[in-house]
Amino acid sequence: MLASGSSGNATLVATGRTRILIDAGLSFRELTSRLALIGEEPAGLDAVLITHEHSDHVSGLPVLLRKLQYRPPVHVTALTAQALAWEDRAPHLETFQAGCRFVIGDFEIDSFTVPHDALDPVAFTFRAQGVKVASVTDLGYIPDSIRYHVRDAHLLVLESNHDLEMLKVGPYPWSVKQRVMGRRGHLSNDVVSEFIRSDLGGSTATLVLGHISENNNHPELVRLVASQALQARALETRLVIAEPRKQTEVFLL
């Protein structure tokens, strides 16, 4: 995960021969710098997947595509595509309907709808070489459909956006607090804890919690609440916290 949070989101998923960027919410300079730290470069991207049109997920996309001699295709739902702006000509768009399955290189990708206040927000699972990775952020609650999609993931990325009490007494206007707490907002630590206690699959070797609010949460609080839930289940799942404005380690599966 190159970045996770309201200041920008971008994640690289790769095999030996296929490289996919999920979201492009970083500047080209920052994206290039963070990719270089793991021995990658933007020119090596085979595709870009976009989850939804909010600026922290797409703000760097137009410049990224303009800078590259080869423009990788952008996979996006038709509704989300209508909300994206381009500096010059539109790139090669591969539109899909939420819920469909498609293939990019080594990856078999499933898309599915998430409850968030965007036009047509989606999340993804990736299968390759017997491994499944799920990346699910920006959602107000966890419906049964999402529990189904992530059930057998070996690595699961999930948001743990806010602590409810910190949000209630925090600096946001009440209208924004209602949005964040709503069913099309973001997940709280408590909701994530309930999911771990009731639905986290035993095959999930690594759980990465991200999209942590810098105003209404703290990484160590996320770690504490999730660790207690894992202990209650006696799960040996490795817990990793994706801190705001920092990229995570590389997860080798």
NUZABA-941674 format. One record per residue (C-alpha): residue number from 1; residue in one letter; x, y, z. Coordinates in nm, 3 decimals, padded with zeros to 5 digits, always signed. Layout:
% NUZABA-941674
<miro><seq>NUM</seq><type>A</type><x>X</x><y>Y</y><z>Z</z></miro>
...
***
This chain:
% NUZABA-941674
<miro><seq>1</seq><type>M</type><x>+00.000</x><y>+00.000</y><z>+00.000</z></miro>
<miro><seq>2</seq><type>L</type><x>+00.172</x><y>+00.317</y><z>-00.120</z></miro>
<miro><seq>3</seq><type>A</type><x>-00.074</x><y>+00.544</y><z>+00.063</z></miro>
<miro><seq>4</seq><type>S</type><x>-00.398</x><y>+00.500</y><z>+00.255</z></miro>
<miro><seq>5</seq><type>G</type><x>-00.612</x><y>+00.781</y><z>+00.394</z></miro>
<miro><seq>6</seq><type>S</type><x>-00.784</x><y>+01.107</y><z>+00.315</z></miro>
<miro><seq>7</seq><type>S</type><x>-00.453</x><y>+01.260</y><z>+00.199</z></miro>
<miro><seq>8</seq><type>G</type><x>-00.426</x><y>+01.005</y><z>-00.082</z></miro>
<miro><seq>9</seq><type>N</type><x>-00.474</x><y>+00.640</y><z>-00.176</z></miro>
<miro><seq>10</seq><type>A</type><x>-00.274</x><y>+00.410</y><z>-00.401</z></miro>
<miro><seq>11</seq><type>T</type><x>-00.191</x><y>+00.039</y><z>-00.383</z></miro>
<miro><seq>12</seq><type>L</type><x>+00.025</x><y>-00.179</y><z>-00.608</z></miro>
<miro><seq>13</seq><type>V</type><x>-00.073</x><y>-00.543</y><z>-00.664</z></miro>
<miro><seq>14</seq><type>A</type><x>+00.176</x><y>-00.745</y><z>-00.864</z></miro>
<miro><seq>15</seq><type>T</type><x>+00.297</x><y>-01.082</y><z>-00.982</z></miro>
<miro><seq>16</seq><type>G</type><x>+00.623</x><y>-01.145</y><z>-01.159</z></miro>
<miro><seq>17</seq><type>R</type><x>+00.481</x><y>-01.016</y><z>-01.486</z></miro>
<miro><seq>18</seq><type>T</type><x>+00.163</x><y>-00.814</y><z>-01.410</z></miro>
<miro><seq>19</seq><type>R</type><x>+00.148</x><y>-00.485</y><z>-01.221</z></miro>
<miro><seq>20</seq><type>I</type><x>-00.180</x><y>-00.315</y><z>-01.131</z></miro>
<miro><seq>21</seq><type>L</type><x>-00.228</x><y>+00.015</y><z>-00.951</z></miro>
<miro><seq>22</seq><type>I</type><x>-00.544</x><y>+00.048</y><z>-00.743</z></miro>
<miro><seq>23</seq><type>D</type><x>-00.637</x><y>+00.419</y><z>-00.734</z></miro>
<miro><seq>24</seq><type>A</type><x>-00.410</x><y>+00.714</y><z>-00.803</z></miro>
<miro><seq>25</seq><type>G</type><x>-00.454</x><y>+00.966</y><z>-00.525</z></miro>
<miro><seq>26</seq><type>L</type><x>-00.086</x><y>+01.070</y><z>-00.512</z></miro>
<miro><seq>27</seq><type>S</type><x>+00.103</x><y>+01.325</y><z>-00.716</z></miro>
<miro><seq>28</seq><type>F</type><x>+00.319</x><y>+01.183</y><z>-00.993</z></miro>
<miro><seq>29</seq><type>R</type><x>+00.633</x><y>+01.280</y><z>-00.804</z></miro>
<miro><seq>30</seq><type>E</type><x>+00.517</x><y>+01.113</y><z>-00.483</z></miro>
<miro><seq>31</seq><type>L</type><x>+00.392</x><y>+00.803</y><z>-00.663</z></miro>
<miro><seq>32</seq><type>T</type><x>+00.723</x><y>+00.770</y><z>-00.849</z></miro>
<miro><seq>33</seq><type>S</type><x>+00.918</x><y>+00.813</y><z>-00.525</z></miro>
<miro><seq>34</seq><type>R</type><x>+00.719</x><y>+00.552</y><z>-00.336</z></miro>
<miro><seq>35</seq><type>L</type><x>+00.731</x><y>+00.302</y><z>-00.620</z></miro>
<miro><seq>36</seq><type>A</type><x>+01.108</x><y>+00.348</y><z>-00.643</z></miro>
<miro><seq>37</seq><type>L</type><x>+01.142</x><y>+00.244</y><z>-00.279</z></miro>
<miro><seq>38</seq><type>I</type><x>+01.013</x><y>-00.101</y><z>-00.376</z></miro>
<miro><seq>39</seq><type>G</type><x>+01.201</x><y>-00.125</y><z>-00.704</z></miro>
<miro><seq>40</seq><type>E</type><x>+00.909</x><y>-00.028</y><z>-00.930</z></miro>
<miro><seq>41</seq><type>E</type><x>+00.825</x><y>+00.261</y><z>-01.162</z></miro>
<miro><seq>42</seq><type>P</type><x>+00.507</x><y>+00.405</y><z>-01.315</z></miro>
<miro><seq>43</seq><type>A</type><x>+00.616</x><y>+00.299</y><z>-01.663</z></miro>
<miro><seq>44</seq><type>G</type><x>+00.588</x><y>-00.064</y><z>-01.554</z></miro>
<miro><seq>45</seq><type>L</type><x>+00.214</x><y>-00.046</y><z>-01.481</z></miro>
<miro><seq>46</seq><type>D</type><x>-00.007</x><y>-00.273</y><z>-01.688</z></miro>
<miro><seq>47</seq><type>A</type><x>-00.337</x><y>-00.121</y><z>-01.571</z></miro>
<miro><seq>48</seq><type>V</type><x>-00.497</x><y>+00.119</y><z>-01.326</z></miro>
<miro><seq>49</seq><type>L</type><x>-00.815</x><y>+00.030</y><z>-01.137</z></miro>
<miro><seq>50</seq><type>I</type><x>-01.031</x><y>+00.306</y><z>-00.990</z></miro>
<miro><seq>51</seq><type>T</type><x>-01.263</x><y>+00.239</y><z>-00.696</z></miro>
<miro><seq>52</seq><type>H</type><x>-01.455</x><y>+00.568</y><z>-00.710</z></miro>
<miro><seq>53</seq><type>E</type><x>-01.424</x><y>+00.933</y><z>-00.810</z></miro>
<miro><seq>54</seq><type>H</type><x>-01.336</x><y>+01.103</y><z>-00.479</z></miro>
<miro><seq>55</seq><type>S</type><x>-01.024</x><y>+01.319</y><z>-00.508</z></miro>
<miro><seq>56</seq><type>D</type><x>-00.815</x><y>+01.123</y><z>-00.258</z></miro>
<miro><seq>57</seq><type>H</type><x>-00.842</x><y>+00.828</y><z>-00.499</z></miro>
<miro><seq>58</seq><type>V</type><x>-00.806</x><y>+00.996</y><z>-00.840</z></miro>
<miro><seq>59</seq><type>S</type><x>-00.634</x><y>+01.335</y><z>-00.800</z></miro>
<miro><seq>60</seq><type>G</type><x>-00.307</x><y>+01.211</y><z>-00.947</z></miro>
<miro><seq>61</seq><type>L</type><x>-00.455</x><y>+01.012</y><z>-01.234</z></miro>
<miro><seq>62</seq><type>P</type><x>-00.456</x><y>+01.276</y><z>-01.514</z></miro>
<miro><seq>63</seq><type>V</type><x>-00.090</x><y>+01.370</y><z>-01.462</z></miro>
<miro><seq>64</seq><type>L</type><x>+00.015</x><y>+01.007</y><z>-01.423</z></miro>
<miro><seq>65</seq><type>L</type><x>-00.132</x><y>+00.922</y><z>-01.760</z></miro>
<miro><seq>66</seq><type>R</type><x>+00.005</x><y>+01.236</y><z>-01.926</z></miro>
<miro><seq>67</seq><type>K</type><x>+00.358</x><y>+01.162</y><z>-01.803</z></miro>
<miro><seq>68</seq><type>L</type><x>+00.369</x><y>+00.805</y><z>-01.931</z></miro>
<miro><seq>69</seq><type>Q</type><x>+00.470</x><y>+00.734</y><z>-02.289</z></miro>
<miro><seq>70</seq><type>Y</type><x>+00.259</x><y>+00.420</y><z>-02.276</z></miro>
<miro><seq>71</seq><type>R</type><x>-00.079</x><y>+00.492</y><z>-02.122</z></miro>
<miro><seq>72</seq><type>P</type><x>-00.201</x><y>+00.186</y><z>-01.931</z></miro>
<miro><seq>73</seq><type>P</type><x>-00.574</x><y>+00.121</y><z>-01.960</z></miro>
<miro><seq>74</seq><type>V</type><x>-00.790</x><y>+00.258</y><z>-01.680</z></miro>
<miro><seq>75</seq><type>H</type><x>-01.053</x><y>+00.013</y><z>-01.556</z></miro>
<miro><seq>76</seq><type>V</type><x>-01.350</x><y>+00.196</y><z>-01.410</z></miro>
<miro><seq>77</seq><type>T</type><x>-01.727</x><y>+00.162</y><z>-01.392</z></miro>
<miro><seq>78</seq><type>A</type><x>-01.919</x><y>+00.357</y><z>-01.655</z></miro>
<miro><seq>79</seq><type>L</type><x>-02.082</x><y>+00.585</y><z>-01.397</z></miro>
<miro><seq>80</seq><type>T</type><x>-01.751</x><y>+00.665</y><z>-01.228</z></miro>
<miro><seq>81</seq><type>A</type><x>-01.589</x><y>+00.733</y><z>-01.565</z></miro>
<miro><seq>82</seq><type>Q</type><x>-01.840</x><y>+01.010</y><z>-01.628</z></miro>
<miro><seq>83</seq><type>A</type><x>-01.719</x><y>+01.191</y><z>-01.315</z></miro>
<miro><seq>84</seq><type>L</type><x>-01.350</x><y>+01.189</y><z>-01.405</z></miro>
<miro><seq>85</seq><type>A</type><x>-01.181</x><y>+01.491</y><z>-01.565</z></miro>
<miro><seq>86</seq><type>W</type><x>-00.885</x><y>+01.475</y><z>-01.803</z></miro>
<miro><seq>87</seq><type>E</type><x>-00.623</x><y>+01.736</y><z>-01.882</z></miro>
<miro><seq>88</seq><type>D</type><x>-00.631</x><y>+01.653</y><z>-02.252</z></miro>
<miro><seq>89</seq><type>R</type><x>-00.774</x><y>+01.356</y><z>-02.439</z></miro>
<miro><seq>90</seq><type>A</type><x>-00.932</x><y>+01.081</y><z>-02.237</z></miro>
<miro><seq>91</seq><type>P</type><x>-00.716</x><y>+00.772</y><z>-02.184</z></miro>
<miro><seq>92</seq><type>H</type><x>-00.799</x><y>+00.417</y><z>-02.285</z></miro>
<miro><seq>93</seq><type>L</type><x>-01.092</x><y>+00.336</y><z>-02.059</z></miro>
<miro><seq>94</seq><type>E</type><x>-01.204</x><y>-00.019</y><z>-01.993</z></miro>
<miro><seq>95</seq><type>T</type><x>-01.549</x><y>+00.018</y><z>-01.837</z></miro>
<miro><seq>96</seq><type>F</type><x>-01.710</x><y>-00.258</y><z>-01.637</z></miro>
<miro><seq>97</seq><type>Q</type><x>-02.024</x><y>-00.310</y><z>-01.434</z></miro>
<miro><seq>98</seq><type>A</type><x>-01.993</x><y>-00.357</y><z>-01.060</z></miro>
<miro><seq>99</seq><type>G</type><x>-02.022</x><y>-00.725</y><z>-00.984</z></miro>
<miro><seq>100</seq><type>C</type><x>-01.843</x><y>-00.850</y><z>-01.294</z></miro>
<miro><seq>101</seq><type>R</type><x>-01.525</x><y>-01.057</y><z>-01.318</z></miro>
<miro><seq>102</seq><type>F</type><x>-01.244</x><y>-00.975</y><z>-01.560</z></miro>
<miro><seq>103</seq><type>V</type><x>-00.883</x><y>-01.073</y><z>-01.625</z></miro>
<miro><seq>104</seq><type>I</type><x>-00.572</x><y>-00.853</y><z>-01.642</z></miro>
<miro><seq>105</seq><type>G</type><x>-00.252</x><y>-01.046</y><z>-01.708</z></miro>
<miro><seq>106</seq><type>D</type><x>-00.204</x><y>-01.299</y><z>-01.429</z></miro>
<miro><seq>107</seq><type>F</type><x>-00.495</x><y>-01.166</y><z>-01.225</z></miro>
<miro><seq>108</seq><type>E</type><x>-00.855</x><y>-01.279</y><z>-01.214</z></miro>
<miro><seq>109</seq><type>I</type><x>-01.036</x><y>-00.983</y><z>-01.062</z></miro>
<miro><seq>110</seq><type>D</type><x>-01.379</x><y>-00.968</y><z>-00.903</z></miro>
<miro><seq>111</seq><type>S</type><x>-01.547</x><y>-00.631</y><z>-00.856</z></miro>
<miro><seq>112</seq><type>F</type><x>-01.828</x><y>-00.567</y><z>-00.612</z></miro>
<miro><seq>113</seq><type>T</type><x>-02.032</x><y>-00.273</y><z>-00.488</z></miro>
<miro><seq>114</seq><type>V</type><x>-01.952</x><y>-00.106</y><z>-00.157</z></miro>
<miro><seq>115</seq><type>P</type><x>-02.188</x><y>+00.127</y><z>+00.037</z></miro>
<miro><seq>116</seq><type>H</type><x>-02.023</x><y>+00.469</y><z>+00.009</z></miro>
<miro><seq>117</seq><type>D</type><x>-02.139</x><y>+00.817</y><z>-00.092</z></miro>
<miro><seq>118</seq><type>A</type><x>-01.997</x><y>+00.808</y><z>-00.443</z></miro>
<miro><seq>119</seq><type>L</type><x>-02.160</x><y>+00.748</y><z>-00.781</z></miro>
<miro><seq>120</seq><type>D</type><x>-02.073</x><y>+00.381</y><z>-00.820</z></miro>
<miro><seq>121</seq><type>P</type><x>-01.807</x><y>+00.277</y><z>-00.566</z></miro>
<miro><seq>122</seq><type>V</type><x>-01.649</x><y>-00.066</y><z>-00.589</z></miro>
<miro><seq>123</seq><type>A</type><x>-01.387</x><y>-00.284</y><z>-00.424</z></miro>
<miro><seq>124</seq><type>F</type><x>-01.185</x><y>-00.572</y><z>-00.566</z></miro>
<miro><seq>125</seq><type>T</type><x>-01.048</x><y>-00.916</y><z>-00.501</z></miro>
<miro><seq>126</seq><type>F</type><x>-00.749</x><y>-01.051</y><z>-00.693</z></miro>
<miro><seq>127</seq><type>R</type><x>-00.664</x><y>-01.416</y><z>-00.760</z></miro>
<miro><seq>128</seq><type>A</type><x>-00.332</x><y>-01.530</y><z>-00.903</z></miro>
<miro><seq>129</seq><type>Q</type><x>-00.114</x><y>-01.836</y><z>-00.860</z></miro>
<miro><seq>130</seq><type>G</type><x>-00.340</x><y>-01.983</y><z>-00.592</z></miro>
<miro><seq>131</seq><type>V</type><x>-00.343</x><y>-01.667</y><z>-00.379</z></miro>
<miro><seq>132</seq><type>K</type><x>-00.636</x><y>-01.434</y><z>-00.313</z></miro>
<miro><seq>133</seq><type>V</type><x>-00.606</x><y>-01.070</y><z>-00.202</z></miro>
<miro><seq>134</seq><type>A</type><x>-00.903</x><y>-00.848</y><z>-00.113</z></miro>
<miro><seq>135</seq><type>S</type><x>-00.891</x><y>-00.468</y><z>-00.093</z></miro>
<miro><seq>136</seq><type>V</type><x>-01.199</x><y>-00.305</y><z>+00.060</z></miro>
<miro><seq>137</seq><type>T</type><x>-01.205</x><y>+00.056</y><z>+00.181</z></miro>
<miro><seq>138</seq><type>D</type><x>-01.450</x><y>+00.348</y><z>+00.184</z></miro>
<miro><seq>139</seq><type>L</type><x>-01.769</x><y>+00.183</y><z>+00.306</z></miro>
<miro><seq>140</seq><type>G</type><x>-02.020</x><y>+00.267</y><z>+00.575</z></miro>
<miro><seq>141</seq><type>Y</type><x>-02.106</x><y>-00.089</y><z>+00.682</z></miro>
<miro><seq>142</seq><type>I</type><x>-02.023</x><y>-00.447</y><z>+00.583</z></miro>
<miro><seq>143</seq><type>P</type><x>-02.317</x><y>-00.615</y><z>+00.406</z></miro>
<miro><seq>144</seq><type>D</type><x>-02.334</x><y>-00.991</y><z>+00.358</z></miro>
<miro><seq>145</seq><type>S</type><x>-02.221</x><y>-00.957</y><z>-00.004</z></miro>
<miro><seq>146</seq><type>I</type><x>-01.886</x><y>-00.812</y><z>+00.105</z></miro>
<miro><seq>147</seq><type>R</type><x>-01.844</x><y>-01.073</y><z>+00.378</z></miro>
<miro><seq>148</seq><type>Y</type><x>-01.888</x><y>-01.334</y><z>+00.106</z></miro>
<miro><seq>149</seq><type>H</type><x>-01.632</x><y>-01.178</y><z>-00.128</z></miro>
<miro><seq>150</seq><type>V</type><x>-01.355</x><y>-01.147</y><z>+00.132</z></miro>
<miro><seq>151</seq><type>R</type><x>-01.420</x><y>-01.475</y><z>+00.316</z></miro>
<miro><seq>152</seq><type>D</type><x>-01.130</x><y>-01.680</y><z>+00.179</z></miro>
<miro><seq>153</seq><type>A</type><x>-00.878</x><y>-01.402</y><z>+00.117</z></miro>
<miro><seq>154</seq><type>H</type><x>-00.522</x><y>-01.481</y><z>+00.220</z></miro>
<miro><seq>155</seq><type>L</type><x>-00.454</x><y>-01.109</y><z>+00.265</z></miro>
<miro><seq>156</seq><type>L</type><x>-00.736</x><y>-00.867</y><z>+00.344</z></miro>
<miro><seq>157</seq><type>V</type><x>-00.708</x><y>-00.489</y><z>+00.331</z></miro>
<miro><seq>158</seq><type>L</type><x>-00.995</x><y>-00.327</y><z>+00.521</z></miro>
<miro><seq>159</seq><type>E</type><x>-01.052</x><y>+00.025</y><z>+00.646</z></miro>
<miro><seq>160</seq><type>S</type><x>-01.077</x><y>+00.112</y><z>+01.014</z></miro>
<miro><seq>161</seq><type>N</type><x>-01.146</x><y>+00.479</y><z>+00.967</z></miro>
<miro><seq>162</seq><type>H</type><x>-01.258</x><y>+00.629</y><z>+01.295</z></miro>
<miro><seq>163</seq><type>D</type><x>-01.314</x><y>+00.589</y><z>+01.665</z></miro>
<miro><seq>164</seq><type>L</type><x>-01.678</x><y>+00.678</y><z>+01.722</z></miro>
<miro><seq>165</seq><type>E</type><x>-01.623</x><y>+00.882</y><z>+02.038</z></miro>
<miro><seq>166</seq><type>M</type><x>-01.330</x><y>+01.073</y><z>+01.888</z></miro>
<miro><seq>167</seq><type>L</type><x>-01.543</x><y>+01.151</y><z>+01.586</z></miro>
<miro><seq>168</seq><type>K</type><x>-01.834</x><y>+01.277</y><z>+01.798</z></miro>
<miro><seq>169</seq><type>V</type><x>-01.618</x><y>+01.523</y><z>+01.993</z></miro>
<miro><seq>170</seq><type>G</type><x>-01.380</x><y>+01.603</y><z>+01.708</z></miro>
<miro><seq>171</seq><type>P</type><x>-01.346</x><y>+01.915</y><z>+01.491</z></miro>
<miro><seq>172</seq><type>Y</type><x>-01.570</x><y>+01.814</y><z>+01.200</z></miro>
<miro><seq>173</seq><type>P</type><x>-01.902</x><y>+01.996</y><z>+01.142</z></miro>
<miro><seq>174</seq><type>W</type><x>-02.200</x><y>+01.790</y><z>+01.251</z></miro>
<miro><seq>175</seq><type>S</type><x>-02.307</x><y>+01.733</y><z>+00.890</z></miro>
<miro><seq>176</seq><type>V</type><x>-01.969</x><y>+01.576</y><z>+00.812</z></miro>
<miro><seq>177</seq><type>K</type><x>-01.984</x><y>+01.364</y><z>+01.128</z></miro>
<miro><seq>178</seq><type>Q</type><x>-02.323</x><y>+01.233</y><z>+01.021</z></miro>
<miro><seq>179</seq><type>R</type><x>-02.184</x><y>+01.149</y><z>+00.677</z></miro>
<miro><seq>180</seq><type>V</type><x>-01.885</x><y>+00.959</y><z>+00.819</z></miro>
<miro><seq>181</seq><type>M</type><x>-02.103</x><y>+00.767</y><z>+01.067</z></miro>
<miro><seq>182</seq><type>G</type><x>-02.372</x><y>+00.692</y><z>+00.809</z></miro>
<miro><seq>183</seq><type>R</type><x>-02.430</x><y>+00.372</y><z>+00.613</z></miro>
<miro><seq>184</seq><type>R</type><x>-02.259</x><y>+00.528</y><z>+00.312</z></miro>
<miro><seq>185</seq><type>G</type><x>-01.968</x><y>+00.673</y><z>+00.509</z></miro>
<miro><seq>186</seq><type>H</type><x>-01.675</x><y>+00.493</y><z>+00.669</z></miro>
<miro><seq>187</seq><type>L</type><x>-01.616</x><y>+00.200</y><z>+00.904</z></miro>
<miro><seq>188</seq><type>S</type><x>-01.549</x><y>+00.258</y><z>+01.273</z></miro>
<miro><seq>189</seq><type>N</type><x>-01.302</x><y>+00.059</y><z>+01.482</z></miro>
<miro><seq>190</seq><type>D</type><x>-01.596</x><y>-00.105</y><z>+01.659</z></miro>
<miro><seq>191</seq><type>V</type><x>-01.756</x><y>-00.226</y><z>+01.336</z></miro>
<miro><seq>192</seq><type>V</type><x>-01.424</x><y>-00.373</y><z>+01.225</z></miro>
<miro><seq>193</seq><type>S</type><x>-01.388</x><y>-00.542</y><z>+01.564</z></miro>
<miro><seq>194</seq><type>E</type><x>-01.733</x><y>-00.699</y><z>+01.525</z></miro>
<miro><seq>195</seq><type>F</type><x>-01.639</x><y>-00.823</y><z>+01.179</z></miro>
<miro><seq>196</seq><type>I</type><x>-01.320</x><y>-00.983</y><z>+01.311</z></miro>
<miro><seq>197</seq><type>R</type><x>-01.507</x><y>-01.150</y><z>+01.596</z></miro>
<miro><seq>198</seq><type>S</type><x>-01.782</x><y>-01.291</y><z>+01.376</z></miro>
<miro><seq>199</seq><type>D</type><x>-01.666</x><y>-01.322</y><z>+01.016</z></miro>
<miro><seq>200</seq><type>L</type><x>-01.291</x><y>-01.299</y><z>+00.959</z></miro>
<miro><seq>201</seq><type>G</type><x>-01.194</x><y>-01.618</y><z>+00.781</z></miro>
<miro><seq>202</seq><type>G</type><x>-00.936</x><y>-01.855</y><z>+00.921</z></miro>
<miro><seq>203</seq><type>S</type><x>-00.755</x><y>-01.855</y><z>+00.585</z></miro>
<miro><seq>204</seq><type>T</type><x>-00.674</x><y>-01.485</y><z>+00.619</z></miro>
<miro><seq>205</seq><type>A</type><x>-00.306</x><y>-01.492</y><z>+00.718</z></miro>
<miro><seq>206</seq><type>T</type><x>-00.264</x><y>-01.113</y><z>+00.710</z></miro>
<miro><seq>207</seq><type>L</type><x>-00.513</x><y>-00.839</y><z>+00.794</z></miro>
<miro><seq>208</seq><type>V</type><x>-00.415</x><y>-00.484</y><z>+00.697</z></miro>
<miro><seq>209</seq><type>L</type><x>-00.623</x><y>-00.203</y><z>+00.847</z></miro>
<miro><seq>210</seq><type>G</type><x>-00.600</x><y>+00.135</y><z>+00.676</z></miro>
<miro><seq>211</seq><type>H</type><x>-00.774</x><y>+00.454</y><z>+00.566</z></miro>
<miro><seq>212</seq><type>I</type><x>-00.729</x><y>+00.572</y><z>+00.926</z></miro>
<miro><seq>213</seq><type>S</type><x>-00.858</x><y>+00.923</y><z>+01.001</z></miro>
<miro><seq>214</seq><type>E</type><x>-00.588</x><y>+01.163</y><z>+01.117</z></miro>
<miro><seq>215</seq><type>N</type><x>-00.843</x><y>+01.364</y><z>+01.315</z></miro>
<miro><seq>216</seq><type>N</type><x>-01.075</x><y>+01.099</y><z>+01.455</z></miro>
<miro><seq>217</seq><type>N</type><x>-00.856</x><y>+00.796</y><z>+01.518</z></miro>
<miro><seq>218</seq><type>H</type><x>-00.505</x><y>+00.682</y><z>+01.606</z></miro>
<miro><seq>219</seq><type>P</type><x>-00.306</x><y>+00.388</y><z>+01.466</z></miro>
<miro><seq>220</seq><type>E</type><x>-00.238</x><y>+00.245</y><z>+01.812</z></miro>
<miro><seq>221</seq><type>L</type><x>-00.606</x><y>+00.259</y><z>+01.900</z></miro>
<miro><seq>222</seq><type>V</type><x>-00.685</x><y>+00.070</y><z>+01.580</z></miro>
<miro><seq>223</seq><type>R</type><x>-00.421</x><y>-00.186</y><z>+01.671</z></miro>
<miro><seq>224</seq><type>L</type><x>-00.556</x><y>-00.229</y><z>+02.025</z></miro>
<miro><seq>225</seq><type>V</type><x>-00.920</x><y>-00.279</y><z>+01.927</z></miro>
<miro><seq>226</seq><type>A</type><x>-00.839</x><y>-00.518</y><z>+01.642</z></miro>
<miro><seq>227</seq><type>S</type><x>-00.588</x><y>-00.715</y><z>+01.850</z></miro>
<miro><seq>228</seq><type>Q</type><x>-00.846</x><y>-00.771</y><z>+02.121</z></miro>
<miro><seq>229</seq><type>A</type><x>-01.090</x><y>-00.901</y><z>+01.861</z></miro>
<miro><seq>230</seq><type>L</type><x>-00.830</x><y>-01.137</y><z>+01.713</z></miro>
<miro><seq>231</seq><type>Q</type><x>-00.744</x><y>-01.267</y><z>+02.061</z></miro>
<miro><seq>232</seq><type>A</type><x>-01.111</x><y>-01.329</y><z>+02.135</z></miro>
<miro><seq>233</seq><type>R</type><x>-01.123</x><y>-01.556</y><z>+01.827</z></miro>
<miro><seq>234</seq><type>A</type><x>-00.782</x><y>-01.712</y><z>+01.905</z></miro>
<miro><seq>235</seq><type>L</type><x>-00.682</x><y>-01.631</y><z>+01.547</z></miro>
<miro><seq>236</seq><type>E</type><x>-00.316</x><y>-01.624</y><z>+01.450</z></miro>
<miro><seq>237</seq><type>T</type><x>-00.381</x><y>-01.370</y><z>+01.175</z></miro>
<miro><seq>238</seq><type>R</type><x>-00.100</x><y>-01.119</y><z>+01.141</z></miro>
<miro><seq>239</seq><type>L</type><x>-00.224</x><y>-00.763</y><z>+01.200</z></miro>
<miro><seq>240</seq><type>V</type><x>-00.067</x><y>-00.471</y><z>+01.015</z></miro>
<miro><seq>241</seq><type>I</type><x>-00.170</x><y>-00.107</y><z>+01.053</z></miro>
<miro><seq>242</seq><type>A</type><x>-00.135</x><y>+00.114</y><z>+00.744</z></miro>
<miro><seq>243</seq><type>E</type><x>-00.056</x><y>+00.450</y><z>+00.900</z></miro>
<miro><seq>244</seq><type>P</type><x>-00.165</x><y>+00.774</y><z>+00.730</z></miro>
<miro><seq>245</seq><type>R</type><x>+00.092</x><y>+00.929</y><z>+00.494</z></miro>
<miro><seq>246</seq><type>K</type><x>+00.317</x><y>+00.622</y><z>+00.509</z></miro>
<miro><seq>247</seq><type>Q</type><x>+00.353</x><y>+00.328</y><z>+00.276</z></miro>
<miro><seq>248</seq><type>T</type><x>+00.346</x><y>-00.020</y><z>+00.416</z></miro>
<miro><seq>249</seq><type>E</type><x>+00.594</x><y>-00.299</y><z>+00.380</z></miro>
<miro><seq>250</seq><type>V</type><x>+00.575</x><y>-00.523</y><z>+00.074</z></miro>
<miro><seq>251</seq><type>F</type><x>+00.359</x><y>-00.828</y><z>+00.141</z></miro>
<miro><seq>252</seq><type>L</type><x>+00.497</x><y>-01.138</y><z>-00.029</z></miro>
<miro><seq>253</seq><type>L</type><x>+00.239</x><y>-01.415</y><z>-00.063</z></miro>
***
